[in-house]
Amino acid sequence: MKIIHCADLHLDSRLNTHLDEKRAKERRQELLGTWLRLLEYASKQQVSAILISGDMFDTAAVSGTTANAVIGSIRNHPEIVFFYLKGNHDTDTFLNRAEALPENMYTFNDSWRMFRLSGNIVVSGRELSTSFAGAQLPENWAARTLKLKEEDFNIVMLHGQVITGYSTEKSAETDEDIYISDYAEHNIDYMALGHIHKYSEGRIDGRGMWCYPGCLEGRGFDECSRHGFIMLDINEETHEVKRQMIDFSTRHLWLVPVDITGLETSIDIVSRTKAELSLLGGVPASSEEIKNLDSDAIKEILEESGGGRLKPEDMVRVILKGELDITAEKNMTFIRSQLDSMFYYTEVVDDTRRTVDYRIFENDRSLKGEFIRSVREDMEIGDELKAEIIECGIKLLIGS
């Protein structure tokens, strides 16, 4: 039996932190489109069930279009069973929009609900809460009240923060804390989690494992890894399971640090940056350009991206790093204009530092020399502020 585990779709996110309103609107539709593509993929792959481990939506203000599209898409795939567990961003607003939920959609509440998906595959889940009817629940209550049969293949759905270490000072669990040690020896085969937006996994005990699929689409530059869902292929007789992370996002987000140490002009900075971006895209740069790039840094960026290649439809934040001489010409407006059209969204951040070799100006009788000496000799100004004043002054003098 094939089962898809996804989470943290955050449909109807505003997405206006980086994007203008036009592209934010377009991106919101892409997130919804990815959900619809997922269902088409699941149907073609003969998937029996889809687990949605929380944060299907971003806020309570779910648009009519999104709510209708989600409900309609579930109804249009009666061959698939859907299990929807609300996360900390979800409310009942979406569920209340439908006069009746689709017959193939199952939900959870703040006590364990269990569904037998087939002869021996059971899906269990609950919405974590530290209180019930105003009373504080006992420690480990969620884990202590979970009763699973050893002979079943048990899938448990939860939304929260996994804590793998055990503290002797641990008090009653909070809404987002999932102490893995509490769930050991509970006959769990696969814990389908949501809440963390990056793929991660670990062991519960000798029998079972926990897994976060991450979100379907990255929304900001703190979500630059590959994104998609987990495909589970379970042998119902032997309980053996094959697991695969499917990279499914429409666009990827990239953080690209570029070391421009020693460069002297804006056009040189653009050339160095384009060379690195081209290399990340799998397009060979000239040998002259390649020798100036850090191969280990390129490898690290690609590993963080999940091994994919940079594409024009992606979103990129370039971070200029390193040290530039105080007299180097660096025009950020020009640099951004030369890189802006390379990708769907391009952002350039300046994280460089200026350096001054004061010895060069000791006998320099130019205006620059006089200015730098006067700032350097002012004992009332700290070294850090001196560097800033000199940088601003040099920019004015050289017209950058």
KEVEXGU-289973 format. One line per field, with one value per residue (C-alpha): residue number from 1; residue in one letter; x, y, z. Coordinates in Angstrom, 2 decimals, always signed. Each point is the difference from the previous one (the first is absolute). Example, Ala and Ser with C-alpha at 12.3 -4.5 7.8 and 13.67 -1.06 7.14 Angstrom:
<recs>
n: [1,2]
res: [A,S]
X: [+12.30,+1.37]
Y: [-4.50,+3.44]
Z: [+7.80,-0.66]
</recs>
This chain:
<recs>
n: [1,2,3,4,5,6,7,8,9,10,11,12,13,14,15,16,17,18,19,20,21,22,23,24,25,26,27,28,29,30,31,32,33,34,35,36,37,38,39,40,41,42,43,44,45,46,47,48,49,50,51,52,53,54,55,56,57,58,59,60,61,62,63,64,65,66,67,68,69,70,71,72,73,74,75,76,77,78,79,80,81,82,83,84,85,86,87,88,89,90,91,92,93,94,95,96,97,98,99,100,101,102,103,104,105,106,107,108,109,110,111,112,113,114,115,116,117,118,119,120,121,122,123,124,125,126,127,128,129,130,131,132,133,134,135,136,137,138,139,140,141,142,143,144,145,146,147,148,149,150,151,152,153,154,155,156,157,158,159,160,161,162,163,164,165,166,167,168,169,170,171,172,173,174,175,176,177,178,179,180,181,182,183,184,185,186,187,188,189,190,191,192,193,194,195,196,197,198,199,200,201,202,203,204,205,206,207,208,209,210,211,212,213,214,215,216,217,218,219,220,221,222,223,224,225,226,227,228,229,230,231,232,233,234,235,236,237,238,239,240,241,242,243,244,245,246,247,248,249,250,251,252,253,254,255,256,257,258,259,260,261,262,263,264,265,266,267,268,269,270,271,272,273,274,275,276,277,278,279,280,281,282,283,284,285,286,287,288,289,290,291,292,293,294,295,296,297,298,299,300,301,302,303,304,305,306,307,308,309,310,311,312,313,314,315,316,317,318,319,320,321,322,323,324,325,326,327,328,329,330,331,332,333,334,335,336,337,338,339,340,341,342,343,344,345,346,347,348,349,350,351,352,353,354,355,356,357,358,359,360,361,362,363,364,365,366,367,368,369,370,371,372,373,374,375,376,377,378,379,380,381,382,383,384,385,386,387,388,389,390,391,392,393,394,395,396,397,398,399,400]
res: [M,K,I,I,H,C,A,D,L,H,L,D,S,R,L,N,T,H,L,D,E,K,R,A,K,E,R,R,Q,E,L,L,G,T,W,L,R,L,L,E,Y,A,S,K,Q,Q,V,S,A,I,L,I,S,G,D,M,F,D,T,A,A,V,S,G,T,T,A,N,A,V,I,G,S,I,R,N,H,P,E,I,V,F,F,Y,L,K,G,N,H,D,T,D,T,F,L,N,R,A,E,A,L,P,E,N,M,Y,T,F,N,D,S,W,R,M,F,R,L,S,G,N,I,V,V,S,G,R,E,L,S,T,S,F,A,G,A,Q,L,P,E,N,W,A,A,R,T,L,K,L,K,E,E,D,F,N,I,V,M,L,H,G,Q,V,I,T,G,Y,S,T,E,K,S,A,E,T,D,E,D,I,Y,I,S,D,Y,A,E,H,N,I,D,Y,M,A,L,G,H,I,H,K,Y,S,E,G,R,I,D,G,R,G,M,W,C,Y,P,G,C,L,E,G,R,G,F,D,E,C,S,R,H,G,F,I,M,L,D,I,N,E,E,T,H,E,V,K,R,Q,M,I,D,F,S,T,R,H,L,W,L,V,P,V,D,I,T,G,L,E,T,S,I,D,I,V,S,R,T,K,A,E,L,S,L,L,G,G,V,P,A,S,S,E,E,I,K,N,L,D,S,D,A,I,K,E,I,L,E,E,S,G,G,G,R,L,K,P,E,D,M,V,R,V,I,L,K,G,E,L,D,I,T,A,E,K,N,M,T,F,I,R,S,Q,L,D,S,M,F,Y,Y,T,E,V,V,D,D,T,R,R,T,V,D,Y,R,I,F,E,N,D,R,S,L,K,G,E,F,I,R,S,V,R,E,D,M,E,I,G,D,E,L,K,A,E,I,I,E,C,G,I,K,L,L,I,G,S]
X: [+0.00,+1.25,-0.54,+1.09,+1.01,+0.01,-0.27,+0.31,-1.48,-0.92,-2.48,-1.09,+3.26,+0.42,+3.54,+0.60,+3.21,+2.14,-2.45,-2.00,-3.79,-0.14,+2.55,-1.31,-3.45,+1.56,+2.00,-3.11,-1.65,+3.12,-0.23,-3.59,+0.99,+2.68,-2.67,-2.11,+3.04,+0.68,-3.45,+0.41,+3.37,-1.54,-2.79,+2.43,+2.19,-3.04,+0.50,-2.58,+0.25,+1.39,+1.01,-0.08,+1.84,-1.11,+0.20,-1.89,-0.80,+1.92,-2.75,-3.67,-0.79,-0.17,-1.24,-3.09,+2.00,+2.56,-2.58,-2.14,+3.04,+1.20,-3.43,-0.75,+3.34,-0.53,-3.50,+1.35,+2.33,-2.27,+2.61,+2.25,-0.67,+1.08,+1.01,+0.16,+1.42,-0.13,+3.24,+0.66,-0.86,-3.21,-3.45,-3.47,-0.75,+0.81,-1.96,-3.00,-0.15,-1.11,-3.63,+1.24,+3.56,+0.89,-0.63,+3.66,+1.34,+0.65,+0.96,+1.26,-0.61,+1.73,-0.36,+1.33,-2.00,+0.92,-0.92,+0.65,+1.17,+0.22,+0.19,+3.01,+0.95,-1.29,+0.21,-0.24,+0.20,-0.90,+0.35,+2.39,-1.35,+1.18,-3.50,-3.41,-3.12,+2.24,+1.86,+3.74,+0.70,+2.48,+3.56,+0.44,-3.79,+0.00,+2.52,-1.48,-3.46,+1.24,-0.83,+1.14,+0.03,+3.34,-1.23,-1.08,+2.10,-0.60,+0.25,-0.31,-0.69,+1.06,+0.83,+2.69,+3.66,+1.92,+2.21,+2.40,+1.87,-1.50,+0.13,-0.58,-1.58,-2.60,-3.42,-3.38,+0.27,-0.80,-2.11,+3.05,+2.26,+0.27,+2.37,+1.01,+1.10,-3.62,-1.13,+2.63,-1.35,-3.48,-0.01,+0.40,+1.41,-0.11,-0.69,-1.23,+0.88,-0.59,+1.20,+3.65,+0.44,+3.10,+0.25,+1.34,-0.36,+1.08,-0.66,-2.70,+1.25,+1.15,-3.30,-1.10,+1.18,-1.24,+0.14,-0.69,-0.57,+0.57,-2.31,-1.14,+1.37,+2.65,-1.39,+3.04,+3.79,-0.02,-1.51,+2.62,+0.20,-1.91,-3.74,-2.66,-1.52,+0.75,-1.18,-0.51,-0.31,-1.12,+0.00,-3.16,+1.10,+3.60,-0.40,+3.09,-0.14,+1.86,+0.33,+0.84,+0.20,-1.58,+1.25,-3.18,+0.18,-0.68,+2.94,+3.03,+1.53,+3.76,+2.44,+3.12,+3.01,+2.51,+3.50,+1.06,+3.15,+2.52,-2.25,+0.22,-3.06,-3.73,+0.31,+2.59,-2.42,-2.77,+2.29,+1.05,-3.61,-1.28,+2.77,-1.04,-3.70,+0.73,+2.04,-2.85,-2.27,+2.24,+1.24,+3.81,+1.67,+3.33,+3.12,+1.00,-3.26,-0.01,+3.43,-1.28,-2.86,+0.14,-0.89,-0.75,-2.45,-1.72,-0.27,-1.49,-2.65,-1.00,-0.19,-2.26,-2.28,-0.35,+2.23,-2.12,+1.16,-0.80,-2.69,-1.37,-3.38,+1.61,+0.28,+3.53,+1.60,+3.60,+2.15,+3.14,+2.74,+3.67,+2.25,+0.34,+2.60,-1.33,+0.51,-1.84,-3.04,-3.16,-3.36,-2.78,-2.67,+2.01,+0.79,-3.65,-1.11,+2.40,-1.19,-3.69,-1.27,+1.89,-2.66,-3.66,+1.12,+3.51,+1.19,+3.54,+1.26,+3.26,+1.91,+3.49,+2.51,+2.31,+3.70,+2.46,+3.75,+0.99,+3.62,-1.06,-1.20,+2.84,+1.72,-2.99,-0.57,-3.32,-3.36,-0.62,+3.26,-0.71,-3.51,+1.08,+2.85,-2.28,-2.55,+2.66,+1.67,-3.24,+0.36,-3.63,-1.31,+0.09,+1.62,-3.32,-1.56,+3.17,-0.32,-3.62,+0.86,+2.92,-2.14,-2.72,+2.57,+1.84,-3.28,-0.72,+3.48,+0.05,-3.64,-1.37]
Y: [+0.00,+3.48,+2.89,+3.65,+1.96,+3.79,+2.97,+3.77,+1.07,+3.42,+0.73,+3.65,+1.29,+3.72,-0.46,+3.76,+0.12,-0.16,+0.07,+2.87,-0.43,-1.34,-2.74,-0.73,-0.64,-2.17,-1.93,-0.61,-1.60,-2.12,-1.39,-1.02,-1.35,-2.18,-1.61,-0.73,-1.41,-2.21,-1.54,-0.67,-1.62,-2.11,-1.19,-1.03,-1.81,-1.84,+1.47,-1.26,+2.75,+3.49,+1.08,+3.78,+0.54,+3.53,+3.61,-0.60,+3.73,+3.01,+1.96,-0.23,+2.31,-2.76,+1.39,-1.46,-1.01,-1.93,-1.68,-1.03,-1.22,-2.18,-1.47,-0.49,-1.66,-2.47,-0.83,-0.45,-2.76,-2.52,-2.70,+1.68,+0.24,+3.32,+0.42,+3.64,+0.90,+3.70,+1.81,+3.14,+2.22,-1.84,+0.80,-1.39,+2.75,-2.22,-2.99,+2.20,+1.26,-3.40,-0.94,-3.58,-1.30,-2.34,-3.63,-0.81,+2.61,-0.73,+2.48,-0.16,+1.72,+0.27,-3.70,-2.94,-1.04,-3.17,-1.09,-3.44,+0.76,-3.66,-3.39,+0.90,+3.62,+2.42,+3.81,+1.72,+3.67,+2.69,+3.75,+0.68,+1.97,+0.48,+0.52,-1.57,+1.96,+2.46,-2.66,-0.64,-3.44,-2.36,-0.23,-2.11,-0.22,-0.23,-2.85,-1.78,-0.16,-1.36,-3.72,-1.78,-3.68,-1.65,-1.95,+3.13,+2.36,+3.16,+3.52,+2.82,+3.59,+2.93,+3.68,+1.49,+0.30,-3.25,-0.07,-2.92,+0.70,-0.80,+2.45,-1.00,+3.43,-0.67,+1.22,-0.49,+0.09,+3.16,+0.21,-0.25,-2.40,-3.62,-1.92,-2.94,-2.09,+0.05,-1.80,-2.76,-3.57,+1.11,-2.17,+3.03,-0.74,+3.48,+3.34,+2.48,+3.43,+3.60,+3.41,+0.04,+1.32,-1.99,-3.74,-1.88,-3.45,-2.14,-3.18,-0.45,-3.42,-3.22,-0.31,+3.43,+3.35,+3.60,+2.26,+3.60,+0.33,+3.76,+2.37,-0.50,+3.39,+2.21,+3.43,+1.90,-0.14,-1.95,-2.86,-0.62,-3.79,-2.31,-0.15,-2.56,-3.04,-3.53,-3.00,-3.11,-3.39,-2.52,-3.77,-0.90,-3.60,+0.55,+3.60,+0.97,+3.60,+1.88,+3.75,+2.68,+3.77,+1.45,+3.50,+1.61,+3.78,+2.36,+2.23,-0.38,+2.66,+0.52,+1.80,+0.69,+1.54,+1.51,+0.88,+3.18,+0.65,+2.11,+1.06,+3.66,+0.84,-0.68,-1.71,-2.40,-0.79,-0.71,-2.28,-1.98,-0.35,-1.08,-2.57,-1.57,+0.07,-1.61,-2.73,-0.71,-0.29,-2.63,+2.32,-0.11,+3.35,+0.89,-1.41,+3.51,+0.46,-3.48,+0.36,+2.95,-1.99,-2.08,-3.56,-1.04,+2.90,-1.00,-3.59,+1.12,+2.14,-2.90,-2.41,+2.39,+0.19,-3.77,-0.53,+1.94,+2.68,+3.69,+0.87,+3.27,-0.62,-0.14,+2.67,+1.08,+2.07,+0.89,+0.96,+1.94,-0.86,+0.67,+3.05,+2.86,+2.73,+3.35,+1.40,-2.83,+1.12,-1.89,+1.25,-2.17,+1.52,-0.95,-3.47,-0.73,+1.23,-2.42,-3.03,+0.76,-1.63,-3.27,-1.62,+0.20,+1.97,+1.28,+1.73,+1.30,+0.59,+1.81,-1.63,+1.15,+1.94,+2.80,-0.09,+2.89,-0.37,+3.25,-0.34,+0.77,+3.43,+0.96,+2.17,+0.51,+3.75,-0.48,+0.95,-3.68,-0.21,+3.14,-1.20,-3.48,+1.34,+2.50,-2.68,-2.48,+2.53,+1.00,-1.63,+0.62,-2.40,-3.79,-2.24,-1.47,+3.41,+1.24,-2.77,+0.97,+3.71,-0.71,-2.29,+2.65,+2.70,-2.04,-0.82,+3.70,+0.79,-2.72,+0.58,-3.48]
Z: [+0.00,-0.93,+2.40,-0.35,+3.09,-0.36,+2.36,+0.39,-3.32,+1.50,-2.76,-0.27,+1.49,-0.68,-1.40,-0.13,+2.03,-3.14,-2.91,-1.40,+0.01,-3.56,+0.58,+3.52,-1.50,-2.69,+2.58,+2.14,-3.01,-0.57,+3.55,-0.63,-3.41,+1.59,+2.20,-3.08,-1.83,+3.01,-0.28,-3.71,+0.71,+2.78,-2.27,-2.75,+2.55,+1.42,+3.45,+2.52,+2.64,+0.57,+3.51,+0.63,+3.28,+0.79,-1.20,-3.21,+0.15,+1.27,+1.76,+0.90,-2.94,-2.62,-3.31,-1.61,-3.05,+2.07,+2.23,-2.96,-1.96,+2.88,+0.79,-3.70,-0.72,+2.85,-1.24,-3.52,+1.19,+1.73,-0.62,+2.61,+3.75,+1.59,+3.64,+1.10,+3.41,+0.90,+0.92,+2.01,-3.01,-0.85,+1.35,-0.56,-2.52,-2.96,+1.33,+0.79,-3.60,-1.23,+0.65,+0.18,-0.14,-2.87,+0.90,-0.71,+2.45,+3.67,+2.73,+3.59,+3.32,+3.40,+0.80,-1.98,-3.06,-1.86,-3.52,-1.45,-3.52,-0.99,+1.64,+2.14,-0.76,+2.64,-0.07,+3.40,+0.87,+2.47,+0.33,+2.85,+2.94,+3.58,+1.38,-0.22,+1.01,+1.85,+2.02,-0.38,-1.43,+1.71,-1.29,-3.18,-0.33,-3.81,-0.03,+3.02,-1.56,-3.35,-0.27,-3.17,-0.92,-0.57,-3.02,-1.92,-2.11,+2.02,-1.40,+2.54,-1.08,+2.22,-0.49,+2.21,+0.91,+0.47,+3.08,-0.10,+3.24,+3.38,+2.87,+3.61,+0.46,-2.70,+1.09,-1.62,-3.77,-1.91,-3.14,-2.28,+1.92,-1.14,+2.27,-2.17,+3.00,+1.23,-3.16,+0.04,+0.31,-1.12,-3.16,-2.28,-3.45,-1.51,+1.71,-2.62,+1.34,-0.97,+1.27,-1.12,-3.55,-0.87,-0.59,+3.01,+1.55,+2.93,+1.94,+2.62,+1.08,-1.64,-1.83,-1.14,-1.30,-0.10,-3.05,-1.02,-3.77,+0.14,-1.88,-3.59,-1.07,+1.58,+0.85,+1.27,-0.03,+3.26,-2.04,-2.67,+0.07,-2.36,+0.64,-0.66,+1.70,+1.17,-2.02,+2.14,-1.70,+2.62,-0.39,+1.93,+0.63,+1.16,+1.31,-1.97,-1.16,-2.71,+0.49,-2.55,+0.25,-3.17,-0.90,-1.32,+0.38,-2.91,+0.94,+2.22,+2.20,+0.16,+2.30,-2.07,+1.78,-2.46,+1.18,-1.79,+2.05,-1.89,-2.87,-0.98,-2.13,-0.16,-3.37,+1.48,+2.82,-2.51,-2.03,+3.09,+1.15,-3.42,-0.24,+3.30,-0.86,-3.38,+1.65,+2.45,-3.01,-1.57,-2.75,-0.29,+0.52,-1.63,+1.60,+1.03,+1.90,+1.56,+1.59,+2.04,+1.52,+3.17,-1.06,+3.60,+0.35,-3.26,+1.21,+3.33,-1.72,-2.26,+2.93,+1.90,-3.03,-0.05,-3.01,-2.47,-2.43,-0.02,-2.57,-1.40,+1.69,+3.45,+2.71,+0.95,+2.72,-0.88,+2.99,-0.91,+2.51,+0.56,+0.25,-2.47,-0.05,+1.15,-3.50,-1.80,-1.99,+0.99,-1.24,+1.41,-2.25,-3.08,+1.35,+0.76,-3.42,-1.71,+1.99,+0.41,-3.20,+0.44,+2.22,+0.99,+3.06,+0.68,+3.15,+0.58,+3.54,+0.73,+2.86,-1.00,+2.09,-1.07,+0.84,+0.09,-0.37,+1.68,-1.13,-3.57,+1.08,+2.37,-2.64,-2.28,-0.42,-1.78,+1.48,+0.79,+1.91,+2.02,+0.82,+1.12,+2.15,+1.72,+0.89,+1.07,+2.33,+1.74,+3.42,+0.93,-2.66,+0.45,-2.62,-1.17,-0.52,-1.72,-2.59,-0.68,-0.32,-2.32,-2.19,-0.36,-0.71,-2.64,-1.72,-0.31,-1.23,-2.65,-0.95,+0.76]
</recs>
